[in-house]
Amino acid sequence: MDYDKHKRLMLDHCIRMAEVDKHYAWWAANHYARESAGVLADLPDLLAAEMKRRAAERAQITTERNQQEPANDHCP
């Protein structure tokens, strides 16, 4: 078994779940970590790091978009 590939697939699965329900994804990542005999032990940490990375990326994109928008002085 390719453990790295398996870990990546499980991380991708948890990321997709987190897009719908963050709490369930977190529970699932911890459950998989406990049940995997060590193979997925760091899955919760990987999920947390990826979700933080994505949140920072979204924040950066939002900041850049806000800086590009011209000021609208005509709105009340």
Rosetta blueprint (number, residue, H / E / L):
1 M L
2 D L
3 Y H
4 D H
5 K H
6 H H
7 K H
8 R H
9 L H
10 M H
11 L H
12 D H
13 H H
14 C H
15 I H
16 R H
17 M H
18 A H
19 E H
20 V H
21 D L
22 K H
23 H H
24 Y H
25 A H
26 W H
27 W H
28 A H
29 A H
30 N H
31 H H
32 Y H
33 A H
34 R H
35 E H
36 S L
37 A L
38 G L
39 V L
40 L L
41 A L
42 D L
43 L H
44 P H
45 D H
46 L H
47 L H
48 A H
49 A H
50 E H
51 M H
52 K H
53 R H
54 R H
55 A H
56 A H
57 E H
58 R H
59 A H
60 Q H
61 I H
62 T H
63 T H
64 E H
65 R H
66 N H
67 Q H
68 Q H
69 E L
70 P L
71 A L
72 N L
73 D L
74 H L
75 C L
76 P L
